[in-house]
């Protein structure tokens, strides 16, 4: 059951971050260079988000990857020395 909870949290987080940034699905899809319906499927949990796009979302929103994945409530991004360039 923990896997389903983490998946639900990830879906909620990406939608929450998008809405908090006042972005439409079409706008964030454009930023990620995917079709709007593809991004919609990510947000609705109908399609798994590729790791490359999770990384891009994490960087775009300046949040910790573990926060984005629903593994922590700490939004703070990793310090520069801990991030891969």
C-alpha positions as CSV (number, residue, x, y, z in Angstrom):
1,X,0.0,0.0,0.0
2,X,2.9,2.4,0.6
3,X,3.7,2.4,-3.2
4,X,0.1,3.6,-4.0
5,X,0.4,6.3,-1.3
6,X,3.7,7.6,-2.7
7,X,2.3,7.6,-6.2
8,X,-0.8,9.6,-5.0
9,X,1.4,12.1,-3.2
10,X,3.6,12.6,-6.3
11,X,0.6,13.2,-8.4
12,X,-0.8,15.7,-5.9
13,X,2.6,17.4,-5.6
14,X,3.1,18.1,-9.3
15,X,-0.5,19.4,-9.6
16,X,-0.1,21.5,-6.5
17,X,3.2,23.0,-7.6
18,X,1.8,23.8,-11.1
19,X,-1.3,25.5,-9.6
20,X,0.8,27.4,-7.0
21,X,2.9,28.7,-9.9
22,X,-0.3,29.8,-11.7
23,X,0.5,27.6,-14.7
24,X,-1.8,25.7,-16.9
25,X,-1.2,22.1,-18.0
26,X,-0.5,23.5,-21.4
27,X,2.2,25.9,-20.1
28,X,4.1,23.3,-18.0
29,X,3.8,20.8,-20.9
30,X,5.5,23.4,-23.1
31,X,8.2,23.9,-20.6
32,X,8.8,20.1,-20.4
33,X,8.4,19.8,-24.2
34,X,5.6,17.3,-24.0
35,X,2.1,17.3,-25.4
36,X,-0.6,18.8,-23.0
37,X,-2.5,15.5,-23.0
38,X,0.7,13.7,-22.0
39,X,1.2,16.0,-19.1
40,X,-2.4,15.6,-18.1
41,X,-1.9,11.8,-18.0
42,X,1.1,12.4,-15.7
43,X,-1.0,14.5,-13.4
44,X,-3.9,12.1,-13.3
45,X,-1.7,9.1,-12.6
46,X,-2.5,7.4,-15.9
47,X,1.1,7.5,-17.1
48,X,4.4,7.3,-15.2
49,X,6.5,10.4,-15.4
50,X,10.0,9.7,-16.8
51,X,12.9,10.4,-14.4
52,X,14.3,13.1,-16.8
53,X,11.0,15.0,-16.5
54,X,10.9,14.6,-12.8
55,X,14.4,16.1,-12.6
56,X,13.4,19.0,-14.9
57,X,10.3,19.7,-12.7
58,X,12.4,19.6,-9.6
59,X,14.8,22.1,-11.0
60,X,12.0,24.3,-12.5
61,X,10.2,24.5,-9.2
62,X,13.4,24.6,-7.2
63,X,12.3,21.8,-4.9
64,X,13.9,18.7,-3.5
65,X,13.5,15.6,-5.7
66,X,12.3,13.6,-2.6
67,X,9.6,16.3,-2.0
68,X,8.5,16.0,-5.6
69,X,8.3,12.2,-5.2
70,X,6.3,12.5,-2.0
71,X,9.0,11.0,0.2
72,X,9.5,14.1,2.4
73,X,7.7,17.3,3.2
74,X,11.0,19.3,3.0
75,X,10.8,21.4,-0.2
76,X,14.3,22.8,0.1
77,X,16.5,21.8,-2.9
78,X,19.8,20.1,-2.3
79,X,22.7,22.5,-1.9
80,X,24.7,23.1,-5.1
81,X,27.6,20.8,-4.0
82,X,25.1,17.9,-3.8
83,X,23.4,18.4,-7.1
84,X,24.6,16.8,-10.3
85,X,25.3,19.4,-13.0
